[in-house]
Structures are given as structure tokens and as C-alpha cells.
Amino acid sequence: MADNVQDIEKAKKTAKKKAAKAKEATAEAAEAAAEVAKSAVAQQVDVAREKFAAVAKGAEETAKSVGKSAERASAVTKEKYAVAAEKVRVGYDKARKDLDHLVDDVNEYVRDNPGRSVLIAAGIGFLLGLMMRGRRD
């Protein structure tokens, strides 16, 4: 029985040594795995930073391009507005001159033909009166 107790004690000591070695090996493996994970995370962070920098650069270039396009559009719009405003002004001036000439021509005609002018005005008034009156059915 003493041999059995000694064998058991020996087995316990051996098991403890093996458990300690296994624990040490597990700790080393966990430490190695942590280092590998840290390295992988660091690589992924670096890749993410590079991608972020590329996206940021692209966004900056896009913003500059949009700004330039907006400036060009603004310049074109201002130019077209100026051209349109000039055409409207010229058209207004022409219409005003034509109307002035028409008024002058009418005044001259009325001075030269007062009787005929009164008859024309009365005829126009009569026609307008008929049109305004409407139909009576």
C-alpha cells in the first residue's frame, strides 16, 4: 500500500508538473495569439486609414470640382442674364419708339382730318358698345 501511495503521490506531482507546463504553454499560446491579433488589427487599422484618406481625398477633389462647376455655371448665368436684360431693354426701347411714332401719327391725322376722326371714334365707340352689351335672346 505504501507503494501505491508513493505511486499516487508521484502521479500527482507528475500531473502537477504537466498541468503547470500545459498552463505555461497555454499562456504562451494565448500571448502569441494576442500578438497575432494585435498585428492583424494594426494592419486592418492601417488599411482602414489608407482607405479613409483615399475617400477623403476623393471627396475633397469632388468638392473642388463641384465648386468650379458652380462658379462656371454662375458666370454663364450672369452672362446670359446680362444678354437677356439687354435684349429686353432694346425691345422696350423699340416698342416705346414705335408707340411714340404711332401717337405722333394719330395726332397728325386727327389735326389734318378732324371730322373724319370724330366719325371714326364714334363708330369705334358704337361697336364697343354693341360688344359690351351682349346678346339678348
C-alpha positions, 0 to 999 in steps of 0.5 A, spaced: 500 500 500 505 504 501 507 503 494 501 505 491 501 511 495 508 513 493 505 511 486 499 516 487 503 521 490 508 521 484 502 521 479 500 527 482 506 531 482 507 528 475 500 531 473 502 537 477 508 538 473 504 537 466 498 541 468 503 547 470 507 546 463 500 545 459 498 552 463 505 555 461 504 553 454 497 555 454 499 562 456 504 562 451 499 560 446 494 565 448 500 571 448 502 569 441 495 569 439 494 576 442 500 578 438 497 575 432 491 579 433 494 585 435 498 585 428 492 583 424 488 589 427 494 594 426 494 592 419 486 592 418 487 599 422 492 601 417 488 599 411 482 602 414 486 609 414 489 608 407 482 607 405 479 613 409 484 618 406 483 615 399 475 617 400 477 623 403 481 625 398 476 623 393 471 627 396 475 633 397 477 633 389 469 632 388 468 638 392 473 642 388 470 640 382 463 641 384 465 648 386 468 650 379 462 647 376 458 652 380 462 658 379 462 656 371 455 655 371 454 662 375 458 666 370 454 663 364 448 665 368 450 672 369 452 672 362 446 670 359 442 674 364 446 680 362 444 678 354 437 677 356 436 684 360 439 687 354 435 684 349 429 686 353 431 693 354 432 694 346 425 691 345 422 696 350 426 701 347 423 699 340 416 698 342 416 705 346 419 708 339 414 705 335 408 707 340 411 714 340 411 714 332 404 711 332 401 717 337 405 722 333 401 719 327 394 719 330 395 726 332 397 728 325 391 725 322 386 727 327 389 735 326 389 734 318 382 730 318 378 732 324 371 730 322 373 724 319 376 722 326 370 724 330 366 719 325 371 714 326 371 714 334 364 714 334 363 708 330 369 705 334 365 707 340 358 704 337 361 697 336 364 697 343 358 698 345 354 693 341 360 688 344 359 690 351 352 689 351 351 682 349 346 678 346 339 678 348 335 672 346 
